[in-house]
């Protein structure tokens, strides 16, 4: 596979453009990244668990529709569900309120991570939604460690809300730090830069672990990449939309897809020129996702992205 993605499958109920209307997004960053990669023509696999109900079956149908291979899919008695309420201020700023059903991260186990799947994949990706509790955290860390040991590109998408739902950033950072030795490319939002050491501490962290860090904002508003002591900035594209959820996943799916499209097979293949191209590619993907309200169907195809580059 081009991409092996591990994480929980989450359904977000998001307020639509009309009052009292809701749309559903098959999600969790690892799932959306797998969808995005598939829509970019890559071969993607998702190691997942879903609820054994109408929503869970909707997710499995969506995986099949986009040719995402399901690895160890588990149907669980209780659906994994997040409620994401999005409000928009007059100046376009978004704010989010989350609620999550308990027990959401207790389904995956180390036994679900097969060494042959890691061996036969180019990129190993995980999202922080799988780090909030054992045994799911153990499964995620195993996948990252195996990827690193086998010389694969290992990427990780941090969202502290996914790890600690009481907004304990210190506890979140501690959990992420456990994974850093196994990660090549780390995606964080602007607010998480501070959590990872700030402008002074982040470069030291990157040097210690050999990290490339991508910091991006919601909705294709822009991104900057910290790479071998340099800062590469990509300007934003104006996109004001009530629902920006999914934009970061579209960004990362587009970014990783572009790396593979450019022929990158290991981190040593990444150059400043390729990185700039990939970050810009992801930025356009996030912008397009926001324009279409962030639902799963709005994750853009490769042809859609390349029209706007």
N, C-alpha and C positions, 0 to 999 in steps of 0.2 A: 504493500500500500504506500501511497505518497504520505498519507497522514493517519496516525493512530491517535485517537482522542479518547480520554477517559474522564468520566464524571457522572454526576446525577442528571437525570432528565427532569427538568422543571417546567411546569406550565405557569406562565404569568398571565394574569387577567389585568388588562390595561385599559383605562378609560379611552374611548375612541374620540373622534372629533365632534360627535353629537352627544348631547347630554344623555346620561343614563344608558349609553351604549358601551359594550365591552368587546374587545377582540382578544383572541388568545394567541400566545406566542410559544411554540415549542421551544424550550430553552434550557437554560444553564449554558454558560459560555462554551464548554466542550462540545455540546450538541450543536450549537449554532455554528461554531467554527467548522465542524465536520460538514454541516449542510453547505456552508459557504464554499468550502474547498470543493465539494462535489459539483456545485454550480459553476465553479471555475474550471471544470473538466478534470479534476484530480480524482484519484481513487482514494476514498476515505473510509475509515472504519471507526465505529463508535462503541466503546465498552460502556454499557449503560444498565440502568434499572428503571422500570416504569411502573406506574400504578395499574393494577388489573381492573380498569374501569374504562368508561367511554373516552376519557381524556388520554389515558395510557395507550389505548388502541389507536387513537388519533395520532399520537406521537410515532408509534411503530409504523403506521401507514405512511406518515410523512417521511420517515427514514427511507422506507422502500421506494417511495415516489422519487426521491432525489438520489437513488442508487448509493445510499450510504450502507455499507456492510455493517450488520449488527453483530457484535462479538459478545457472547455470554449475556444476551438480553434476559432480564429477570422481570417477571410480572409479580408485583408485590400487592399485598392486600390493601395497603393504603397509598393513595397517590401522593407524589411529592409535589407540593403546590406552594407557590409564592404568590402573594398578592402585591402588586406594585401600583400604587396610586400616584399619578403624575399630575402636578399642577404647574401652570405656566404664569409667570409674573408679566406685568405690562412690558417690561424691558426684554422679555424673551427668556429670562433665566428660568431654568427648570428646577423643581424640587421633588423629591421622592419620599414616599412613606411606604415601608415594607412590613408585611406580616408573613410568617411562615409556619406551616403545619409542623408540629414536633415530630422527631424521629425521621426527618427527611434524609439524613445522611448515614443511615445505618444498614444500607443494603449491599453495597459492594464489599468484596473481601479480597484478600491477597490471592486466593485461589482463582479469582476471575481474571487475573493478569497472566496471560500465557507468554512464556519466553519466545515461542516461535512467532507470535504476532509482533512482538517488539523487533525481533530479528528481521522480519520481512517488511518493515516500515522504514521510511526515510526520516519522518518527523514524528516525534512523540510530544503530544500536547496534553496539558491538564489545566483545569481551572480551580480556583480556590474554593469553589462550592463543595469540593470533595474533601476538604481538609478539616471540616468543622467537628468531626467526630470519628472515632474508630468504629468499625474496622475500615470504613471508607478511606480515611486518611492513610492507613497503612497500605491499602491497595494503590492509592495515588503515588505515594512515595516509592513504592516498589517499581511502578511503571517508569517513573522518572529516573530512578537509580539504574535500572536495566538499560534504559535508553542511553544514559551517559556511559555505562560500561561498554556498550556495543558501538560507541562512536557515532550515534545518531544525533540529529539536531533536536535538542530538547527545549520546548517552549512552555511558558507558564504565565497565566493571566491572573493577576491579583485583584481581588475585590474584598476589602476587609469586612464589608457587610455580610458577605457570604460565609466567612469563617466564624466571626463572633457577632451574633445578632444583638448583643447588648452594647455594640459599638466600642468594644475594648480593643483599641488599636495596638496597645502594647502586647496583648495576648496574641493578636493576629500576626504582628510582626515576628514574634517568637516562633510561631508555627511556620511562617514562610521561610524564616532563617534556617529551619531544619532542612528545607528543600534546596537551598541555594547551591550547595556543592554539586547538585545534579543538573542545574539549569544553565542553558546557554543564552537564551533570550527571554527577558522578563518584560511583561507589559504591565504598566501601572498607570493610574490616572494622576492628574496633577496633585490632587489632595493626598495621594499615597506616596508621592516623592518625599514628603516630610517624614512619613512613617518609616521610610527606608533609609533615613539618615540625613535627609535634606541636601541642599546644594553642596555642603562641605563633606558630609559623610558618604553620600552616594558614590562619588568617584573612587573613594577608598574601598568601598564594598565591591565595586565593579572590578577594580584591579585585583583584589584578593581572590575573587571567584571567577575572573575572566568573563564577566557578564557584558552582554549588550542589553541596554535598557531602552525601551520605547515608552515614552510618556505621551498619552493622547487624551484629548478632551472629548466629551460627548458630541455626537452629531457631526463629526467631520469638521469640528471647529479649528482643527490644527493639531500638529504633533511635533515632538522633538525626539531625536534619537541620540543617546549617549553611546559613543562608539570609539574605543581605543583613544580616550582622552579628548575626543572632538564632540561638538554638539552640532547635529544636523537638524535644521528646522524645516518643517513643511507648513506653508500658510494654510489657513482654514478656508472653507467655503461656507458662505452664509446659509444657514438652514435652520429656521425657527419652526418647530413642530411641537405639538402637545406631547407626543410620545417619542422620546429618544431612545427608549429601551431597545437593545439589539444593535445599536450603532457601534458600540465597542466590539461586539462579537463579529460584526461585518468587517470592521477595520482589521481585526486580527486574522480572520479567515482570508481576507484579501491579501494581507501582508505575507502570510505563510504560503499562500498560493503563488504569489509573485516570485518568492524565493525559488520555489520548485520550477516555475515556468522559466526562470533564468538559469536553470540547471544546477542549482545549489544542492549538493548532496551531504555536505558536512560543513561545520561552522568555519573551517579554514577557507572555504570557497567564497565566503561573504566579503565583498569589497565595499568601500564607501559608495561607489557608483551604484552597485546593486542594492545596497541598503536604502539609499535615497529613492531609488525607483520603487522598491517594495513599500516603503513608508508612504509614499505618495499614492501608490496603488491602493493601499489600505485606507488612506484618508478619503479617497474618492468613494470607496465601497461604503464607508461609514456615512458619508454625506448622502449617498443615494438611498441608503436604508432609512435615514431620518425623513427624507422627502416622501417616503412611502409608509411612514408611520411605524416602522420597526417590526411588523409582524413577520413570521417566518417566510412567507411568500415574497417579501420585499428584499430579502438578501439577494444582492445583484448577481447576475451572470457575468462571466468574463467579458462578453461582448459589450454589455452595458457599461462596465467600468472603463474599458479601453476607448469607448467613444468620447469620454470626458477627460482623458489624460492629455 
